[in-house]
Amino acid sequence: MCKQAQQLATVEPELPTVTGEVGDTWVTSQTADPTKWTFYREASRAYAECLAAGLCDPVGDPRVSGFLRCLIKIPEHTGGPDSFPGGSNWTNSQFHEDMAAQQPAFATARKAYLEQREIASVLGLQYLADHPLAQNITERLRALHPAVPDVSKLKALPRREWAAPLTVRTDAGEVTLAIDPATGGLTTVRMAGFDWAAPDNPVGQYVYRTFNDSDYRSQKGFCCYGLAGCAPPALSSLATHFLIHI
């Protein structure tokens, strides 16, 4: 890879500038594990600080170099296997039936995703051993653990009252809120004399996104040349809803 990088440096002015998201070019599973990407984000930030402070030696310290070899595996490639046999397990009910039946392909996929996560979060930290970077990463991740908030002083609002505008006083002044009872999205957010939301433009609404044929057609156009997993059969008829409000 070093030789290739040296050659690229000679033609750097001629290379295109890419401003898109890397997930747009290889979409099948790169962002499927939020836990893995949380570790990568926090570990990368901790390493950058460590390097800037002169406390990490990526060349002379085998603990750091070993850790970086594992960390780079996270963005280097997708997680999980490339495809499943049959090509018809695209509905939630079919998926859970196959998982419950412990179908070998699904069990293998689960192990593959865990392996991709743990190659850095477990093996990588083992390389670091007693290096201060390991403790920094661990503390960063611990700080992200969700905690149950204290709601003892709060009053529950019945769902039947969600749609009615409710004005509350905050440190920033009065705020008027209304919630869509069907989706949970904020349909009214009036603050400081400005309307931040509307029924046709809700905010804070949870949605479920999934792939459909348009994603795979786009991907196949520039990176799938007959490779497995790039044209899932029966997807158009089974995954027709790209955006589902929940």
C-alpha atoms as an extended CHARMM CRD file, in Angstrom:
* protein
*
       246  EXT
         1         1  MET       CA              0.0000000000        0.0000000000        0.0000000000  PROA      1               0.0000000000
         2         2  CYS       CA              2.9180000000        2.3710000000        0.6530000000  PROA      2               0.0000000000
         3         3  LYS       CA              4.0360000000        2.1260000000       -2.9800000000  PROA      3               0.0000000000
         4         4  GLN       CA              0.5230000000        2.8630000000       -4.2140000000  PROA      4               0.0000000000
         5         5  ALA       CA              0.2840000000        5.8440000000       -1.8790000000  PROA      5               0.0000000000
         6         6  GLN       CA              3.5840000000        7.2080000000       -3.1790000000  PROA      6               0.0000000000
         7         7  GLN       CA              2.3220000000        6.9490000000       -6.7440000000  PROA      7               0.0000000000
         8         8  LEU       CA             -0.9270000000        8.7000000000       -5.8470000000  PROA      8               0.0000000000
         9         9  ALA       CA              1.0180000000       11.5730000000       -4.3310000000  PROA      9               0.0000000000
        10        10  THR       CA              2.5650000000       12.3170000000       -7.7340000000  PROA      10              0.0000000000
        11        11  VAL       CA             -0.8670000000       12.8450000000       -9.3320000000  PROA      11              0.0000000000
        12        12  GLU       CA             -2.6790000000       14.3700000000       -6.3550000000  PROA      12              0.0000000000
        13        13  PRO       CA             -3.6940000000       17.5780000000       -8.2060000000  PROA      13              0.0000000000
        14        14  GLU       CA             -5.4550000000       15.4480000000      -10.8330000000  PROA      14              0.0000000000
        15        15  LEU       CA             -7.5060000000       13.3720000000       -8.3810000000  PROA      15              0.0000000000
        16        16  PRO       CA            -11.1990000000       14.2140000000       -7.9530000000  PROA      16              0.0000000000
        17        17  THR       CA            -12.4910000000       15.7560000000       -4.7390000000  PROA      17              0.0000000000
        18        18  VAL       CA            -15.2170000000       13.6220000000       -3.1750000000  PROA      18              0.0000000000
        19        19  THR       CA            -17.6490000000       15.3640000000       -0.8470000000  PROA      19              0.0000000000
        20        20  GLY       CA            -20.2220000000       12.5750000000       -0.5710000000  PROA      20              0.0000000000
        21        21  GLU       CA            -20.7680000000       10.1440000000        2.2600000000  PROA      21              0.0000000000
        22        22  VAL       CA            -18.7120000000        6.9360000000        2.0320000000  PROA      22              0.0000000000
        23        23  GLY       CA            -21.8390000000        4.9730000000        2.9240000000  PROA      23              0.0000000000
        24        24  ASP       CA            -23.3560000000        6.1040000000       -0.3650000000  PROA      24              0.0000000000
        25        25  THR       CA            -20.8550000000        3.9940000000       -2.2820000000  PROA      25              0.0000000000
        26        26  TRP       CA            -21.0050000000        0.8130000000       -0.2470000000  PROA      26              0.0000000000
        27        27  VAL       CA            -24.3050000000        0.8070000000        1.5570000000  PROA      27              0.0000000000
        28        28  THR       CA            -25.0760000000       -2.7890000000        2.3770000000  PROA      28              0.0000000000
        29        29  SER       CA            -23.9150000000       -2.9250000000        5.9850000000  PROA      29              0.0000000000
        30        30  GLN       CA            -21.3660000000       -0.2630000000        6.8210000000  PROA      30              0.0000000000
        31        31  THR       CA            -23.6260000000        1.5990000000        9.2430000000  PROA      31              0.0000000000
        32        32  ALA       CA            -25.5410000000       -1.4250000000       10.5160000000  PROA      32              0.0000000000
        33        33  ASP       CA            -23.7950000000       -1.5340000000       13.9140000000  PROA      33              0.0000000000
        34        34  PRO       CA            -24.0810000000        1.7500000000       15.8630000000  PROA      34              0.0000000000
        35        35  THR       CA            -22.1080000000        0.2780000000       18.7690000000  PROA      35              0.0000000000
        36        36  LYS       CA            -19.1500000000       -0.4340000000       16.4930000000  PROA      36              0.0000000000
        37        37  TRP       CA            -19.1960000000        3.0740000000       15.0530000000  PROA      37              0.0000000000
        38        38  THR       CA            -19.5340000000        4.6500000000       18.4810000000  PROA      38              0.0000000000
        39        39  PHE       CA            -16.3560000000        2.8820000000       19.5270000000  PROA      39              0.0000000000
        40        40  TYR       CA            -14.5790000000        3.9320000000       16.3310000000  PROA      40              0.0000000000
        41        41  ARG       CA            -15.5870000000        7.5790000000       16.7380000000  PROA      41              0.0000000000
        42        42  GLU       CA            -14.5260000000        7.8640000000       20.3780000000  PROA      42              0.0000000000
        43        43  ALA       CA            -11.3730000000        5.7890000000       19.9310000000  PROA      43              0.0000000000
        44        44  SER       CA            -10.3050000000        7.9050000000       16.9370000000  PROA      44              0.0000000000
        45        45  ARG       CA            -10.8220000000       11.1200000000       18.8960000000  PROA      45              0.0000000000
        46        46  ALA       CA             -8.9160000000        9.7780000000       21.8810000000  PROA      46              0.0000000000
        47        47  TYR       CA             -6.0370000000        8.6320000000       19.6710000000  PROA      47              0.0000000000
        48        48  ALA       CA             -5.8740000000       12.0150000000       17.8870000000  PROA      48              0.0000000000
        49        49  GLU       CA             -5.5510000000       13.7660000000       21.2570000000  PROA      49              0.0000000000
        50        50  CYS       CA             -2.9760000000       11.2400000000       22.4280000000  PROA      50              0.0000000000
        51        51  LEU       CA             -0.9170000000       11.6970000000       19.2750000000  PROA      51              0.0000000000
        52        52  ALA       CA             -1.0770000000       15.4990000000       19.4650000000  PROA      52              0.0000000000
        53        53  ALA       CA              0.0800000000       15.3730000000       23.0930000000  PROA      53              0.0000000000
        54        54  GLY       CA              3.0640000000       13.2240000000       22.1560000000  PROA      54              0.0000000000
        55        55  LEU       CA              1.8590000000       10.3340000000       24.3110000000  PROA      55              0.0000000000
        56        56  CYS       CA              1.2090000000        7.8760000000       21.4500000000  PROA      56              0.0000000000
        57        57  ASP       CA              3.9750000000        6.4730000000       19.2720000000  PROA      57              0.0000000000
        58        58  PRO       CA              2.3700000000        4.6240000000       16.3300000000  PROA      58              0.0000000000
        59        59  VAL       CA              5.7410000000        3.3920000000       15.0560000000  PROA      59              0.0000000000
        60        60  GLY       CA              7.8970000000        2.5630000000       18.0720000000  PROA      60              0.0000000000
        61        61  ASP       CA              5.2280000000        1.3890000000       20.5040000000  PROA      61              0.0000000000
        62        62  PRO       CA              3.7990000000       -2.0360000000       19.5500000000  PROA      62              0.0000000000
        63        63  ARG       CA              0.8260000000       -1.4330000000       21.8280000000  PROA      63              0.0000000000
        64        64  VAL       CA             -0.2870000000        1.5470000000       19.7530000000  PROA      64              0.0000000000
        65        65  SER       CA              0.5750000000        0.0740000000       16.3550000000  PROA      65              0.0000000000
        66        66  GLY       CA             -1.2850000000       -3.1280000000       17.2170000000  PROA      66              0.0000000000
        67        67  PHE       CA             -4.3100000000       -1.1530000000       18.3150000000  PROA      67              0.0000000000
        68        68  LEU       CA             -4.3270000000        0.9300000000       15.1240000000  PROA      68              0.0000000000
        69        69  ARG       CA             -4.1810000000       -2.2170000000       12.9760000000  PROA      69              0.0000000000
        70        70  CYS       CA             -7.4290000000       -3.3200000000       14.6140000000  PROA      70              0.0000000000
        71        71  LEU       CA             -9.0710000000        0.1090000000       14.5980000000  PROA      71              0.0000000000
        72        72  ILE       CA             -8.5700000000        0.6180000000       10.8570000000  PROA      72              0.0000000000
        73        73  LYS       CA            -10.5710000000       -2.5410000000       10.1790000000  PROA      73              0.0000000000
        74        74  ILE       CA            -13.7990000000       -0.7570000000       11.1560000000  PROA      74              0.0000000000
        75        75  PRO       CA            -13.9610000000        1.6830000000        8.2080000000  PROA      75              0.0000000000
        76        76  GLU       CA            -11.8960000000       -0.5250000000        5.9020000000  PROA      76              0.0000000000
        77        77  HSD       CA            -14.7840000000       -2.7730000000        4.9000000000  PROA      77              0.0000000000
        78        78  THR       CA            -18.3710000000       -3.6990000000        5.5690000000  PROA      78              0.0000000000
        79        79  GLY       CA            -19.4840000000       -5.9950000000        8.3490000000  PROA      79              0.0000000000
        80        80  GLY       CA            -21.1620000000       -9.3410000000        7.9470000000  PROA      80              0.0000000000
        81        81  PRO       CA            -21.2650000000      -11.6910000000        4.9510000000  PROA      81              0.0000000000
        82        82  ASP       CA            -22.1920000000      -10.4660000000        1.4880000000  PROA      82              0.0000000000
        83        83  SER       CA            -25.5010000000      -12.2680000000        0.9460000000  PROA      83              0.0000000000
        84        84  PHE       CA            -27.9380000000      -14.9220000000        2.1070000000  PROA      84              0.0000000000
        85        85  PRO       CA            -29.1920000000      -17.9840000000        0.2780000000  PROA      85              0.0000000000
        86        86  GLY       CA            -32.7220000000      -17.9570000000       -1.0710000000  PROA      86              0.0000000000
        87        87  GLY       CA            -33.0800000000      -14.1990000000       -1.4200000000  PROA      87              0.0000000000
        88        88  SER       CA            -36.6470000000      -14.0640000000       -0.0920000000  PROA      88              0.0000000000
        89        89  ASN       CA            -36.1330000000      -13.2830000000        3.5940000000  PROA      89              0.0000000000
        90        90  TRP       CA            -36.7780000000       -9.5630000000        3.3170000000  PROA      90              0.0000000000
        91        91  THR       CA            -39.7880000000       -9.0830000000        5.5740000000  PROA      91              0.0000000000
        92        92  ASN       CA            -39.4820000000       -8.7220000000        9.3520000000  PROA      92              0.0000000000
        93        93  SER       CA            -41.6360000000      -11.7990000000        9.9720000000  PROA      93              0.0000000000
        94        94  GLN       CA            -39.5040000000      -13.9730000000        7.6740000000  PROA      94              0.0000000000
        95        95  PHE       CA            -36.3140000000      -12.6550000000        9.2310000000  PROA      95              0.0000000000
        96        96  HSD       CA            -37.4110000000      -13.4280000000       12.7940000000  PROA      96              0.0000000000
        97        97  GLU       CA            -38.6730000000      -16.8610000000       11.7800000000  PROA      97              0.0000000000
        98        98  ASP       CA            -35.2620000000      -17.7280000000       10.3270000000  PROA      98              0.0000000000
        99        99  MET       CA            -33.4820000000      -16.3340000000       13.3760000000  PROA      99              0.0000000000
       100       100  ALA       CA            -35.6910000000      -18.3700000000       15.7080000000  PROA      100             0.0000000000
       101       101  ALA       CA            -35.0170000000      -21.4790000000       13.6290000000  PROA      101             0.0000000000
       102       102  GLN       CA            -31.2880000000      -20.7930000000       13.9150000000  PROA      102             0.0000000000
       103       103  GLN       CA            -30.7270000000      -20.9150000000       10.1870000000  PROA      103             0.0000000000
       104       104  PRO       CA            -26.9500000000      -21.3780000000        9.6360000000  PROA      104             0.0000000000
       105       105  ALA       CA            -26.6250000000      -18.3750000000        7.3120000000  PROA      105             0.0000000000
       106       106  PHE       CA            -28.1850000000      -16.0260000000        9.8590000000  PROA      106             0.0000000000
       107       107  ALA       CA            -26.1490000000      -17.4270000000       12.7410000000  PROA      107             0.0000000000
       108       108  THR       CA            -22.9880000000      -16.9450000000       10.6880000000  PROA      108             0.0000000000
       109       109  ALA       CA            -23.9910000000      -13.3680000000        9.8650000000  PROA      109             0.0000000000
       110       110  ARG       CA            -24.5310000000      -12.5500000000       13.5260000000  PROA      110             0.0000000000
       111       111  LYS       CA            -21.1090000000      -13.9090000000       14.4350000000  PROA      111             0.0000000000
       112       112  ALA       CA            -19.5540000000      -11.9450000000       11.5830000000  PROA      112             0.0000000000
       113       113  TYR       CA            -21.0280000000       -8.6490000000       12.7930000000  PROA      113             0.0000000000
       114       114  LEU       CA            -19.8480000000       -9.2980000000       16.3580000000  PROA      114             0.0000000000
       115       115  GLU       CA            -16.4020000000      -10.1680000000       15.0720000000  PROA      115             0.0000000000
       116       116  GLN       CA            -16.2050000000       -6.9120000000       13.1250000000  PROA      116             0.0000000000
       117       117  ARG       CA            -17.1430000000       -4.9960000000       16.2770000000  PROA      117             0.0000000000
       118       118  GLU       CA            -14.8500000000       -6.8280000000       18.6660000000  PROA      118             0.0000000000
       119       119  ILE       CA            -11.7480000000       -6.8020000000       16.4860000000  PROA      119             0.0000000000
       120       120  ALA       CA            -11.2070000000       -3.2400000000       17.7000000000  PROA      120             0.0000000000
       121       121  SER       CA            -13.2690000000       -2.9410000000       20.8770000000  PROA      121             0.0000000000
       122       122  VAL       CA            -11.8640000000       -6.1510000000       22.3850000000  PROA      122             0.0000000000
       123       123  LEU       CA             -8.7170000000       -7.2040000000       20.5350000000  PROA      123             0.0000000000
       124       124  GLY       CA             -7.6150000000       -3.6150000000       19.9290000000  PROA      124             0.0000000000
       125       125  LEU       CA             -7.8560000000       -2.7360000000       23.6170000000  PROA      125             0.0000000000
       126       126  GLN       CA             -5.9530000000       -5.9110000000       24.4520000000  PROA      126             0.0000000000
       127       127  TYR       CA             -3.0820000000       -4.6270000000       22.3110000000  PROA      127             0.0000000000
       128       128  LEU       CA             -3.1050000000       -1.3260000000       24.2240000000  PROA      128             0.0000000000
       129       129  ALA       CA             -2.9070000000       -3.1940000000       27.5390000000  PROA      129             0.0000000000
       130       130  ASP       CA             -1.7370000000       -0.6530000000       30.1720000000  PROA      130             0.0000000000
       131       131  HSD       CA             -1.3350000000        2.2840000000       27.7730000000  PROA      131             0.0000000000
       132       132  PRO       CA             -3.2030000000        5.4230000000       29.0130000000  PROA      132             0.0000000000
       133       133  LEU       CA             -5.0630000000        5.5320000000       25.6980000000  PROA      133             0.0000000000
       134       134  ALA       CA             -7.0170000000        2.4250000000       26.7010000000  PROA      134             0.0000000000
       135       135  GLN       CA             -8.3050000000        4.0930000000       29.8600000000  PROA      135             0.0000000000
       136       136  ASN       CA             -9.2000000000        7.2630000000       27.9370000000  PROA      136             0.0000000000
       137       137  ILE       CA            -11.2590000000        5.2990000000       25.4260000000  PROA      137             0.0000000000
       138       138  THR       CA            -12.9870000000        3.3190000000       28.1810000000  PROA      138             0.0000000000
       139       139  GLU       CA            -13.9140000000        6.5040000000       30.0360000000  PROA      139             0.0000000000
       140       140  ARG       CA            -15.2660000000        8.1140000000       26.8740000000  PROA      140             0.0000000000
       141       141  LEU       CA            -17.5030000000        5.1350000000       26.1960000000  PROA      141             0.0000000000
       142       142  ARG       CA            -18.6790000000        4.9690000000       29.8080000000  PROA      142             0.0000000000
       143       143  ALA       CA            -19.7420000000        8.6120000000       29.6160000000  PROA      143             0.0000000000
       144       144  LEU       CA            -22.0380000000        7.7390000000       26.7030000000  PROA      144             0.0000000000
       145       145  HSD       CA            -24.0000000000        5.0940000000       28.5880000000  PROA      145             0.0000000000
       146       146  PRO       CA            -27.6220000000        6.2530000000       28.8250000000  PROA      146             0.0000000000
       147       147  ALA       CA            -29.0550000000        6.8940000000       32.2510000000  PROA      147             0.0000000000
       148       148  VAL       CA            -32.7010000000        6.9190000000       33.2940000000  PROA      148             0.0000000000
       149       149  PRO       CA            -33.6370000000       10.5620000000       33.9920000000  PROA      149             0.0000000000
       150       150  ASP       CA            -35.4320000000       11.6670000000       37.1350000000  PROA      150             0.0000000000
       151       151  VAL       CA            -39.0690000000       12.1800000000       36.1330000000  PROA      151             0.0000000000
       152       152  SER       CA            -40.5080000000       12.3560000000       39.6480000000  PROA      152             0.0000000000
       153       153  LYS       CA            -41.3420000000       16.0510000000       39.2490000000  PROA      153             0.0000000000
       154       154  LEU       CA            -42.7970000000       15.6940000000       35.7570000000  PROA      154             0.0000000000
       155       155  LYS       CA            -46.4460000000       15.2690000000       34.8460000000  PROA      155             0.0000000000
       156       156  ALA       CA            -47.5260000000       12.7060000000       32.2740000000  PROA      156             0.0000000000
       157       157  LEU       CA            -49.5420000000       14.0750000000       29.3630000000  PROA      157             0.0000000000
       158       158  PRO       CA            -52.2530000000       11.6960000000       28.0890000000  PROA      158             0.0000000000
       159       159  ARG       CA            -51.9790000000       10.8680000000       24.4060000000  PROA      159             0.0000000000
       160       160  ARG       CA            -55.4260000000       12.3500000000       23.7420000000  PROA      160             0.0000000000
       161       161  GLU       CA            -54.0320000000       15.7640000000       24.7370000000  PROA      161             0.0000000000
       162       162  TRP       CA            -50.8670000000       15.6450000000       22.6130000000  PROA      162             0.0000000000
       163       163  ALA       CA            -52.3560000000       17.4650000000       19.6190000000  PROA      163             0.0000000000
       164       164  ALA       CA            -53.5040000000       20.4730000000       21.6380000000  PROA      164             0.0000000000
       165       165  PRO       CA            -50.8640000000       23.2570000000       21.8060000000  PROA      165             0.0000000000
       166       166  LEU       CA            -49.2590000000       23.4420000000       25.2430000000  PROA      166             0.0000000000
       167       167  THR       CA            -47.2260000000       26.4380000000       26.4010000000  PROA      167             0.0000000000
       168       168  VAL       CA            -44.4560000000       25.8550000000       28.9190000000  PROA      168             0.0000000000
       169       169  ARG       CA            -41.9660000000       28.1800000000       30.5540000000  PROA      169             0.0000000000
       170       170  THR       CA            -38.2710000000       27.4470000000       30.0810000000  PROA      170             0.0000000000
       171       171  ASP       CA            -34.9810000000       29.2270000000       30.7340000000  PROA      171             0.0000000000
       172       172  ALA       CA            -35.1800000000       30.4490000000       27.1370000000  PROA      172             0.0000000000
       173       173  GLY       CA            -38.6950000000       31.8460000000       27.5670000000  PROA      173             0.0000000000
       174       174  GLU       CA            -42.1170000000       30.4980000000       26.6570000000  PROA      174             0.0000000000
       175       175  VAL       CA            -42.2890000000       27.5560000000       24.2530000000  PROA      175             0.0000000000
       176       176  THR       CA            -45.4980000000       26.2480000000       22.6760000000  PROA      176             0.0000000000
       177       177  LEU       CA            -45.5120000000       22.5740000000       21.7150000000  PROA      177             0.0000000000
       178       178  ALA       CA            -47.9170000000       20.1550000000       20.0370000000  PROA      178             0.0000000000
       179       179  ILE       CA            -47.3590000000       16.4870000000       19.2550000000  PROA      179             0.0000000000
       180       180  ASP       CA            -48.8160000000       14.2830000000       16.5360000000  PROA      180             0.0000000000
       181       181  PRO       CA            -50.4940000000       11.4320000000       18.4900000000  PROA      181             0.0000000000
       182       182  ALA       CA            -49.9350000000        9.0090000000       15.6000000000  PROA      182             0.0000000000
       183       183  THR       CA            -46.2080000000        9.5520000000       15.0400000000  PROA      183             0.0000000000
       184       184  GLY       CA            -44.9160000000       11.2990000000       18.1430000000  PROA      184             0.0000000000
       185       185  GLY       CA            -43.3940000000       14.0690000000       16.0360000000  PROA      185             0.0000000000
       186       186  LEU       CA            -43.5480000000       17.6970000000       17.1470000000  PROA      186             0.0000000000
       187       187  THR       CA            -46.0300000000       19.5070000000       14.9080000000  PROA      187             0.0000000000
       188       188  THR       CA            -45.7750000000       22.8130000000       16.7670000000  PROA      188             0.0000000000
       189       189  VAL       CA            -42.6210000000       24.3370000000       18.2250000000  PROA      189             0.0000000000
       190       190  ARG       CA            -43.1660000000       28.0730000000       18.7020000000  PROA      190             0.0000000000
       191       191  MET       CA            -40.3030000000       29.8710000000       20.4030000000  PROA      191             0.0000000000
       192       192  ALA       CA            -38.9090000000       33.4070000000       20.3270000000  PROA      192             0.0000000000
       193       193  GLY       CA            -41.6220000000       34.4710000000       17.8980000000  PROA      193             0.0000000000
       194       194  PHE       CA            -40.7070000000       31.8080000000       15.3240000000  PROA      194             0.0000000000
       195       195  ASP       CA            -42.4620000000       28.5980000000       14.2700000000  PROA      195             0.0000000000
       196       196  TRP       CA            -39.8970000000       25.8250000000       14.0880000000  PROA      196             0.0000000000
       197       197  ALA       CA            -42.3360000000       23.0640000000       13.1060000000  PROA      197             0.0000000000
       198       198  ALA       CA            -45.6950000000       22.4970000000       11.4170000000  PROA      198             0.0000000000
       199       199  PRO       CA            -47.9800000000       19.5160000000       10.7250000000  PROA      199             0.0000000000
       200       200  ASP       CA            -46.4280000000       19.1550000000        7.2600000000  PROA      200             0.0000000000
       201       201  ASN       CA            -42.9240000000       19.8130000000        8.6010000000  PROA      201             0.0000000000
       202       202  PRO       CA            -42.5950000000       17.9760000000       11.9390000000  PROA      202             0.0000000000
       203       203  VAL       CA            -39.3930000000       17.7590000000       13.9370000000  PROA      203             0.0000000000
       204       204  GLY       CA            -38.1000000000       15.1740000000       16.3850000000  PROA      204             0.0000000000
       205       205  GLN       CA            -40.0070000000       12.3880000000       14.6590000000  PROA      205             0.0000000000
       206       206  TYR       CA            -38.6470000000        8.8540000000       14.8480000000  PROA      206             0.0000000000
       207       207  VAL       CA            -38.5940000000        7.0430000000       11.5290000000  PROA      207             0.0000000000
       208       208  TYR       CA            -37.5690000000        3.6180000000       10.3060000000  PROA      208             0.0000000000
       209       209  ARG       CA            -35.4570000000        3.6220000000        7.1750000000  PROA      209             0.0000000000
       210       210  THR       CA            -34.6450000000        0.6290000000        5.0540000000  PROA      210             0.0000000000
       211       211  PHE       CA            -33.1420000000       -0.0540000000        1.6570000000  PROA      211             0.0000000000
       212       212  ASN       CA            -35.0820000000       -0.4050000000       -1.5480000000  PROA      212             0.0000000000
       213       213  ASP       CA            -34.1780000000       -0.9700000000       -5.1600000000  PROA      213             0.0000000000
       214       214  SER       CA            -33.0780000000        2.6280000000       -5.7360000000  PROA      214             0.0000000000
       215       215  ASP       CA            -30.2050000000        2.2000000000       -3.2690000000  PROA      215             0.0000000000
       216       216  TYR       CA            -28.9930000000       -0.9970000000       -4.8590000000  PROA      216             0.0000000000
       217       217  ARG       CA            -29.3270000000        0.3310000000       -8.3930000000  PROA      217             0.0000000000
       218       218  SER       CA            -27.2230000000        3.3220000000       -7.4310000000  PROA      218             0.0000000000
       219       219  GLN       CA            -24.6160000000        1.1210000000       -5.7660000000  PROA      219             0.0000000000
       220       220  LYS       CA            -24.5060000000       -1.3390000000       -8.6250000000  PROA      220             0.0000000000
       221       221  GLY       CA            -23.7400000000        1.4810000000      -11.0520000000  PROA      221             0.0000000000
       222       222  PHE       CA            -20.2910000000        2.2120000000       -9.6850000000  PROA      222             0.0000000000
       223       223  CYS       CA            -19.0030000000       -0.5480000000       -7.4380000000  PROA      223             0.0000000000
       224       224  CYS       CA            -20.8190000000       -3.8150000000       -8.1280000000  PROA      224             0.0000000000
       225       225  TYR       CA            -19.5480000000       -5.6340000000      -11.1540000000  PROA      225             0.0000000000
       226       226  GLY       CA            -21.2950000000       -8.9370000000      -10.7390000000  PROA      226             0.0000000000
       227       227  LEU       CA            -20.3580000000       -9.1720000000       -7.0660000000  PROA      227             0.0000000000
       228       228  ALA       CA            -22.4970000000      -11.1240000000       -4.6330000000  PROA      228             0.0000000000
       229       229  GLY       CA            -25.0030000000       -9.1870000000       -2.5790000000  PROA      229             0.0000000000
       230       230  CYS       CA            -25.3860000000       -6.2930000000       -5.0110000000  PROA      230             0.0000000000
       231       231  ALA       CA            -28.7300000000       -7.2230000000       -6.5290000000  PROA      231             0.0000000000
       232       232  PRO       CA            -30.9040000000       -8.8530000000       -3.8640000000  PROA      232             0.0000000000
       233       233  PRO       CA            -33.7700000000      -10.7250000000       -5.5290000000  PROA      233             0.0000000000
       234       234  ALA       CA            -37.3760000000       -9.9650000000       -4.5840000000  PROA      234             0.0000000000
       235       235  LEU       CA            -36.3750000000       -6.7480000000       -2.8450000000  PROA      235             0.0000000000
       236       236  SER       CA            -38.6690000000       -4.5210000000       -4.8970000000  PROA      236             0.0000000000
       237       237  SER       CA            -41.7930000000       -6.4670000000       -3.9410000000  PROA      237             0.0000000000
       238       238  LEU       CA            -40.9340000000       -6.9890000000       -0.2730000000  PROA      238             0.0000000000
       239       239  ALA       CA            -39.2090000000       -3.7470000000        0.7860000000  PROA      239             0.0000000000
       240       240  THR       CA            -41.4250000000       -1.1990000000       -0.8820000000  PROA      240             0.0000000000
       241       241  HSD       CA            -41.6070000000        1.3270000000        1.9510000000  PROA      241             0.0000000000
       242       242  PHE       CA            -38.4130000000        3.3230000000        2.2400000000  PROA      242             0.0000000000
       243       243  LEU       CA            -39.6000000000        5.6080000000        5.0350000000  PROA      243             0.0000000000
       244       244  ILE       CA            -41.9830000000        4.3860000000        7.7120000000  PROA      244             0.0000000000
       245       245  HSD       CA            -43.0760000000        6.5500000000       10.6450000000  PROA      245             0.0000000000
       246       246  ILE       CA            -43.0830000000        4.7430000000       13.9800000000  PROA      246             0.0000000000
